[in-house]
Structure formats: C-alpha cells, structure tokens
Amino acid sequence: MDAADFDFAPLRRIGWPWVGAAEEVAWQAAFAAHPGARPARVSEQHRTGYVLADAPDSGFRAESPPEWQRRPVFTADGVPLHERAAVGDWVLHDGRRILALLPRRSAIKRAAAGEHYQQQVIAANVDTAFVVCGLDADFNPRRIERYLLLVGGGGVQPVVVLTKADRDGADAAAALAALDDLRAQGVPVLALNAKDAEAVAALAQWLQPGMSAVLVGSSGAGKSTLTNSLLGEQRMKTAAVREHDSRGRHTTTHRALIALPSGACLIDTPGMRELKPTGEEELADGGFADLEALAAQCRFSDCVHRSEPGCAVRAAIEAGELDPARVANYLKLRDEVAGAADRLATRMAQKADARVQGKALRKRLDEKYPRR
C-alpha cells in the first residue's frame, strides 16, 4: 500500500489515530513488513474468523492467520489468546486474510475462565470505558470497583454510568453517595435515563470524532438501550430483566464495534459474569488509591490490615472514616491480583524456558546436520 495514495478519511471515522499514515515506528515497521497490505479495524470476532471494517457501516469477513487457528498456549511458538486480534484492534489484511496485528494503544483484559491461565481481551484501542450499572437490584459498588480495576489496568479512562434513573424507586442520590470515594479520586459518575437521548448527551465529551469507547456491565444493565439512544435508532435488541434480581438475558451475544453519528466508535459487549484479574493490574486503578496511600502508613510494611498493631487501615475503619465492605473488597482483590500475578509469572517462565530449549535443539541439529 502506498500511503501517499491511500484515503485515510474513512478510517478516521472509525477511530484511526492519525490524520494520515501511521506515525508510530512500530506501526510503520509492520506496514514495511507487509507491502501491499491494507489497514482495517476488527468490528466483530467469531470462532471461525473476523469481520473487519475500513469505513463506517462497512464490514467484510477475513480469515485468521494459521497460527491463530491453533490451540492458544504459552509456548515458545504458541500464540496466547491475548496476542490474537480482538474487537477494536487494528490489523493489516490482504482482502482475504489478516496478515498482522498492529500494536495496541490500550487494551482491557480479564483472566479467561478455565484451569489454565489465559488472558482474554474485552476491547482494544479504546479511550473510555463506560461501566454501566442499573439503579435497581443490579447496583453493586463492589462489582463496579472490580470493573474499574480491569479498566484502569488497561490504560483506559473509566466513566461509571448509572442507568434506569427514571424507574420507580430508583434513588440516584443514594447511589451517587455510595460512590463518593470513587468520585473523590476523579472517576466520573453519572446517573441518567438511558432511553432519553437528551440525558445520554451527557456522555458527549467522551464520544467526540475519532474517539473510541466500550460499554461494560452486567446483562440487563442497559448497555444496548444506551447504544440505541446514542445511535438515534433501535438497532440493538433489548429485553426486560427479571423482576426478582434485575438480571437480563444476553441480548448482545458478541462484541461489536459500531460507528456513532458523532464520529466516535462504540463497542457493545455481552454481560460478563466472571471478572477475574490478569495479575497485571494496580489496585489504585480500581478506585483504591486512597487505601493504597493509607496502607503505606501502617507500622509494618507487610501489614495485611486484619489484626496487626499500628495498622492505619484498621484505625480508619474504627474511626468511621472507611467503609468496612469497601476495605474487604480491596483485600479480596489484592489477593486475587497477587495470585494471578504468580500464575502469569509461571506461564512466562515456562515460555522463556521453552524458547531456550528450542534454540539449544536447533543448534544441536545445525551442528549434526550442517546446512549447505
């Protein structure tokens, strides 16, 4: 592809980060390694391949590279899940097959379900994550903190969006007060009626031309309703939630990138029940910066904040300055992140060992069977 002759304007409308050709060295190197290849953005991901977009409301199917079609493993020549393209990624293609994954500028990940450690990319190359939570039985500050941990760990700006503010019994003021600790740390929190286009306009500052955002939250939280309001049309399926627990059915069955009239892009995602950290997160990113700072004041550097003397965290709880439930969630997430970090380190060490053994084997073969 000759960048001088290529029209980047349609790509700009789906989040291309530059006015013209790629300006980052790593991206330029990828283009140089695949002359004639064209850029596109992953708009949908399926088991058998991908749907790519090179303009708004334009999609075409593309095959995965052969190495992505094999079982994802942490081996010297394996390709783990998180090293394969996900919705929001930029790739190079030849019209039929993806040739290369371009370096990510951000990525929201979680630990994938299963006994073997893997990371799953929820969305890539997004600027903002709208953490959507309904003002009904879905409202759960502890789950919001868990979402913030994953979002912040990916280098993405979180915005908490409390939907269903129009429902009978919804107490937006109480919900906002329950999230005061997050708001004090600069996390925007908005309560609105997702069906009201004027109310949804409050999100406009994060949906300017060229920006990309992702919606995350439980099934039934109102993500698809919010998407329809932003689109100005009823494109996404919606369904009523169960009365006794406000849980919804998976009306969104796969992640999809959607171009908005504002010139921004939005990734809608299915509700996620498991939100396990990958081990790469920082607790401060989960809205716990104040707790991390307080923990640094404990008498012992290895204080676990349960019964140790001189614990600044316990003292703050006893003084009524900290919510015990929030501290309990902080401790739980701290242990989960530490455990995931250990599993990640083990996996990376295994991959490094396999690489060393592979090089040694190739050396022995070259010595035994010299190339002519």
C-alpha positions as CSV (number, residue, x, y, z in Angstrom):
1,M,0.0,0.0,0.0
2,D,1.3,3.4,-1.0
3,A,0.4,5.7,2.0
4,A,0.6,8.7,-0.2
5,D,-2.3,7.5,-2.4
6,F,-4.4,5.9,0.4
7,D,-7.5,7.7,1.7
8,F,-7.4,7.6,5.5
9,A,-10.6,9.7,5.9
10,P,-12.9,6.7,6.2
11,L,-10.6,5.1,8.8
12,R,-10.6,8.3,10.8
13,R,-14.3,7.9,11.2
14,I,-13.8,4.5,12.9
15,G,-11.0,5.6,15.2
16,W,-7.8,5.7,13.1
17,P,-5.5,7.6,15.4
18,W,-3.8,9.8,12.8
19,V,-4.8,12.2,10.1
20,G,-2.8,10.3,7.5
21,A,-0.4,7.4,7.6
22,A,0.7,5.7,10.8
23,E,3.2,7.8,12.8
24,E,4.4,5.3,15.4
25,V,7.6,3.4,14.5
26,A,6.2,0.0,15.4
27,W,3.2,0.5,13.1
28,Q,5.4,1.8,10.3
29,A,7.6,-1.4,10.6
30,A,4.5,-3.6,10.3
31,F,3.5,-1.8,7.1
32,A,7.0,-2.2,5.7
33,A,7.0,-5.9,6.5
34,H,3.7,-6.4,4.6
35,P,4.0,-4.3,1.4
36,G,0.6,-4.0,-0.3
37,A,-1.4,-4.8,2.8
38,R,-4.2,-2.6,3.9
39,P,-5.3,-1.5,7.4
40,A,-8.7,-2.2,8.9
41,R,-10.3,-2.4,12.3
42,V,-11.8,-5.5,13.9
43,S,-15.5,-4.9,14.3
44,E,-16.6,-8.4,15.2
45,Q,-14.8,-11.5,16.4
46,H,-16.2,-15.0,15.9
47,R,-14.9,-18.6,16.4
48,T,-14.1,-19.1,12.7
49,G,-12.7,-15.6,11.9
50,Y,-13.3,-11.9,12.0
51,V,-15.3,-9.1,10.5
52,L,-13.2,-6.1,9.6
53,A,-14.2,-2.6,8.8
54,D,-12.4,0.1,6.7
55,A,-15.2,2.6,6.9
56,P,-18.4,3.3,9.0
57,D,-21.1,0.6,8.5
58,S,-18.8,-1.4,6.2
59,G,-17.8,-4.9,7.1
60,F,-16.2,-7.9,5.4
61,R,-15.1,-11.3,6.6
62,A,-11.4,-12.2,7.0
63,E,-9.7,-15.4,8.0
64,S,-7.4,-15.7,10.9
65,P,-3.7,-16.3,10.3
66,P,-2.9,-20.1,10.6
67,E,-1.1,-19.7,13.9
68,W,-4.2,-18.1,15.5
69,Q,-6.2,-21.2,14.5
70,R,-4.2,-23.5,16.7
71,R,-4.9,-24.0,20.4
72,P,-3.8,-20.9,22.4
73,V,-0.8,-21.8,24.6
74,F,2.1,-20.2,26.4
75,T,4.8,-22.0,24.5
76,A,7.8,-20.8,22.5
77,D,5.9,-20.9,19.2
78,G,2.4,-20.6,20.7
79,V,0.1,-17.6,20.4
80,P,-1.9,-16.9,23.6
81,L,-5.4,-15.6,23.4
82,H,-4.4,-12.0,24.2
83,E,-1.9,-11.9,21.4
84,R,-4.6,-12.5,18.8
85,A,-6.9,-9.8,17.4
86,A,-9.9,-8.7,19.4
87,V,-12.7,-6.2,18.7
88,G,-11.2,-2.7,18.4
89,D,-7.8,-3.9,17.2
90,W,-6.2,-2.6,14.0
91,V,-4.8,-5.2,11.6
92,L,-3.2,-5.4,8.2
93,H,-5.0,-7.6,5.6
94,D,-4.9,-8.7,2.0
95,G,-8.7,-8.7,1.5
96,R,-9.0,-12.3,2.5
97,R,-6.8,-13.0,5.5
98,I,-5.4,-11.0,8.4
99,L,-1.6,-10.6,7.9
100,A,-0.6,-8.8,11.1
101,L,-1.9,-7.4,14.3
102,L,-0.8,-3.7,14.8
103,P,0.4,-2.7,18.2
104,R,-2.3,-1.8,20.7
105,R,-2.6,1.6,22.3
106,S,-4.8,0.3,25.1
107,A,-6.5,-3.0,26.0
108,I,-9.0,-4.1,28.6
109,K,-8.4,-7.7,29.6
110,R,-9.6,-10.3,32.1
111,A,-8.4,-13.7,33.1
112,A,-10.2,-16.2,30.9
113,A,-12.3,-19.0,32.5
114,G,-10.7,-22.4,32.8
115,E,-8.0,-24.1,34.8
116,H,-5.1,-22.9,32.6
117,Y,-4.0,-19.3,32.8
118,Q,-5.1,-17.2,29.7
119,Q,-5.9,-13.6,29.2
120,Q,-9.0,-12.5,27.2
121,V,-9.1,-9.1,25.6
122,I,-12.5,-7.4,26.1
123,A,-11.8,-4.4,23.9
124,A,-8.7,-2.9,22.3
125,N,-7.7,0.7,21.4
126,V,-10.4,2.4,23.3
127,D,-10.1,5.8,25.1
128,T,-13.0,5.4,27.5
129,A,-14.9,2.5,29.2
130,F,-18.4,3.2,30.3
131,V,-19.1,1.0,33.3
132,V,-22.8,0.6,33.1
133,C,-24.9,-0.3,36.2
134,G,-28.6,-0.1,36.7
135,L,-30.3,1.7,39.5
136,D,-32.2,-1.4,40.5
137,A,-31.0,-4.7,42.0
138,D,-28.1,-4.5,39.6
139,F,-26.5,-1.7,41.6
140,N,-23.4,-3.1,43.3
141,P,-20.5,-0.8,44.3
142,R,-18.2,-3.8,44.8
143,R,-18.7,-5.0,41.3
144,I,-18.1,-1.5,39.9
145,E,-14.8,-1.5,41.7
146,R,-13.9,-4.8,40.1
147,Y,-14.7,-3.4,36.7
148,L,-12.6,-0.3,37.4
149,L,-9.6,-2.5,38.3
150,L,-9.7,-4.2,34.9
151,V,-10.4,-1.0,33.0
152,G,-7.7,1.1,34.7
153,G,-5.2,-1.8,34.3
154,G,-5.7,-1.5,30.5
155,G,-4.8,2.2,30.4
156,V,-8.4,3.3,29.7
157,Q,-10.4,6.2,31.3
158,P,-13.4,4.8,33.3
159,V,-16.7,6.5,33.5
160,V,-19.4,5.0,35.7
161,V,-22.9,5.3,34.1
162,L,-25.9,4.5,36.4
163,T,-28.9,3.8,34.2
164,K,-32.6,3.4,34.9
165,A,-32.7,6.7,36.8
166,D,-36.3,7.0,35.6
167,R,-37.6,3.8,37.3
168,D,-39.9,4.0,40.2
169,G,-37.8,3.5,43.4
170,A,-34.5,4.5,41.8
171,D,-32.5,6.6,44.3
172,A,-29.8,8.3,42.2
173,A,-28.7,10.5,45.1
174,A,-28.1,7.5,47.4
175,A,-26.2,5.7,44.6
176,L,-24.0,8.7,43.9
177,A,-23.3,9.0,47.7
178,A,-22.3,5.3,47.8
179,L,-19.7,6.0,45.1
180,D,-18.3,9.2,46.8
181,D,-14.9,7.5,47.3
182,L,-14.6,6.9,43.5
183,R,-15.8,10.4,42.6
184,A,-13.2,11.9,45.1
185,Q,-10.5,10.1,43.1
186,G,-11.6,11.7,39.8
187,V,-13.8,8.9,38.4
188,P,-16.8,10.5,36.7
189,V,-20.1,9.0,37.9
190,L,-23.4,9.9,36.1
191,A,-26.9,8.8,36.7
192,L,-29.3,9.0,33.7
193,N,-32.2,7.6,31.8
194,A,-30.6,5.5,29.0
195,K,-33.8,5.8,26.9
196,D,-33.6,9.6,26.9
197,A,-31.4,11.0,24.1
198,E,-31.1,14.3,25.9
199,A,-29.9,12.6,29.1
200,V,-27.5,10.4,27.2
201,A,-26.0,13.6,25.6
202,A,-24.1,14.0,29.0
203,L,-21.7,11.4,27.5
204,A,-20.8,13.5,24.5
205,Q,-17.4,14.7,25.9
206,W,-16.1,11.1,25.7
207,L,-17.6,10.5,22.3
208,Q,-16.0,13.2,20.1
209,P,-14.9,12.4,16.5
210,G,-12.1,9.9,16.4
211,M,-12.7,8.7,19.9
212,S,-13.5,5.1,20.8
213,A,-15.4,3.8,23.9
214,V,-16.6,0.4,25.2
215,L,-19.6,-0.5,27.2
216,V,-19.1,-3.0,30.0
217,G,-21.6,-4.2,32.6
218,S,-24.0,-7.0,33.6
219,S,-26.7,-8.3,31.3
220,G,-29.8,-6.1,31.8
221,A,-27.8,-3.1,32.9
222,G,-29.0,-1.1,29.9
223,K,-25.9,-1.2,27.6
224,S,-28.0,-1.9,24.5
225,T,-30.6,0.7,25.4
226,L,-27.8,3.2,25.8
227,T,-26.3,2.2,22.4
228,N,-29.7,2.7,20.7
229,S,-30.0,6.2,22.3
230,L,-26.6,7.2,21.1
231,L,-27.3,5.9,17.6
232,G,-30.7,7.6,17.5
233,E,-32.4,4.4,16.3
234,Q,-33.5,1.0,17.7
235,R,-30.7,-1.1,16.2
236,M,-29.7,-3.2,19.2
237,K,-32.0,-5.8,20.7
238,T,-33.2,-5.1,24.2
239,A,-35.2,-7.2,26.7
240,A,-36.9,-6.9,30.1
241,V,-35.0,-8.0,33.1
242,R,-36.2,-10.5,35.8
243,E,-38.1,-8.7,38.5
244,H,-36.6,-10.5,41.5
245,D,-32.9,-9.8,40.7
246,S,-32.9,-7.4,37.8
247,R,-30.8,-9.8,35.7
248,G,-31.2,-9.7,31.9
249,R,-30.8,-12.2,29.1
250,H,-27.8,-11.9,26.8
251,T,-29.5,-9.7,24.1
252,T,-25.9,-8.8,22.9
253,T,-24.3,-12.1,22.0
254,H,-20.9,-10.9,20.8
255,R,-18.7,-7.8,20.9
256,A,-19.3,-5.4,18.1
257,L,-17.8,-2.1,17.1
258,I,-20.4,0.5,16.0
259,A,-19.8,3.9,14.3
260,L,-21.9,6.6,16.0
261,P,-23.3,9.7,14.3
262,S,-21.0,11.9,16.5
263,G,-17.9,10.4,14.7
264,A,-16.9,8.3,17.6
265,C,-16.9,4.5,17.8
266,L,-18.7,2.4,20.5
267,I,-18.0,-1.3,21.3
268,D,-21.0,-3.0,22.8
269,T,-20.3,-6.2,24.8
270,P,-22.3,-9.0,26.3
271,G,-22.8,-9.1,30.1
272,M,-19.8,-10.6,31.9
273,R,-20.3,-12.8,35.0
274,E,-16.6,-13.5,35.6
275,L,-14.3,-10.6,36.2
276,K,-11.0,-12.2,37.2
277,P,-7.9,-10.0,37.2
278,T,-4.9,-10.9,35.0
279,G,-2.2,-10.1,37.6
280,E,-1.0,-7.0,35.7
281,E,-3.4,-4.6,37.4
282,E,-2.6,-1.9,40.0
283,L,-5.1,-1.6,42.9
284,A,-5.0,2.2,42.6
285,D,-6.7,1.7,39.2
286,G,-9.7,0.1,40.9
287,G,-10.5,3.2,42.8
288,F,-8.3,2.3,45.8
289,A,-5.6,4.9,45.5
290,D,-6.6,6.3,48.9
291,L,-6.4,2.9,50.5
292,E,-3.0,2.3,49.0
293,A,-1.8,5.6,50.4
294,L,-3.2,4.8,53.8
295,A,-1.7,1.3,53.8
296,A,1.7,2.9,53.3
297,Q,1.3,4.5,56.7
298,C,1.0,1.1,58.6
299,R,3.7,0.3,61.1
300,F,4.7,-2.9,59.3
301,S,5.4,-2.9,55.6
302,D,3.9,-6.4,55.2
303,C,0.7,-5.5,57.1
304,V,-2.3,-7.4,55.8
305,H,-4.7,-5.0,57.6
306,R,-6.5,-7.5,59.7
307,S,-5.3,-7.5,63.3
308,E,-1.7,-6.2,63.2
309,P,-0.8,-3.4,65.7
310,G,-0.3,0.0,64.2
311,C,-2.5,-0.7,61.1
312,A,-3.6,2.6,59.7
313,V,-6.4,1.0,57.6
314,R,-8.0,-0.7,60.7
315,A,-7.7,2.6,62.6
316,A,-9.5,4.4,59.8
317,I,-12.3,1.8,59.9
318,E,-12.7,2.1,63.7
319,A,-12.8,5.9,63.3
320,G,-15.7,5.6,60.8
321,E,-13.6,7.0,58.0
322,L,-13.6,3.9,55.8
323,D,-16.4,1.6,54.7
324,P,-15.6,-1.9,56.0
325,A,-17.2,-3.5,53.0
326,R,-15.0,-1.5,50.7
327,V,-11.9,-2.5,52.6
328,A,-12.9,-6.1,52.5
329,N,-13.3,-5.9,48.7
330,Y,-9.9,-4.2,48.5
331,L,-8.3,-7.0,50.4
332,K,-10.1,-9.6,48.3
333,L,-9.0,-8.0,45.0
334,R,-5.4,-7.6,46.4
335,D,-5.2,-11.3,47.0
336,E,-6.7,-12.1,43.6
337,V,-4.3,-9.9,41.7
338,A,-1.3,-11.3,43.7
339,G,-2.4,-14.9,42.8
340,A,-2.9,-14.1,39.2
341,A,0.5,-12.4,39.0
342,D,2.1,-15.6,40.3
343,R,0.3,-17.7,37.7
344,L,1.3,-15.2,35.0
345,A,5.0,-15.3,36.1
346,T,4.9,-19.1,36.0
347,R,3.5,-19.1,32.5
348,M,6.0,-16.5,31.2
349,A,8.9,-18.5,32.7
350,Q,7.6,-21.7,31.0
351,K,7.5,-19.9,27.7
352,A,11.0,-18.5,28.2
353,D,12.4,-21.9,29.1
354,A,10.7,-23.5,26.0
355,R,12.3,-20.8,23.9
356,V,15.8,-21.5,25.3
357,Q,15.3,-25.2,24.9
358,G,14.2,-24.7,21.3
359,K,17.3,-22.6,20.5
360,A,19.5,-25.3,22.0
361,L,17.8,-28.0,20.0
362,R,18.2,-26.1,16.7
363,K,21.9,-25.5,17.5
364,R,22.4,-29.3,18.0
365,L,20.6,-30.1,14.8
366,D,22.6,-27.5,12.9
367,E,25.8,-29.0,14.2
368,K,24.8,-32.5,13.4
369,Y,23.3,-31.7,10.0
370,P,25.2,-28.6,8.7
371,R,23.3,-26.6,6.1
372,R,24.9,-26.4,2.7
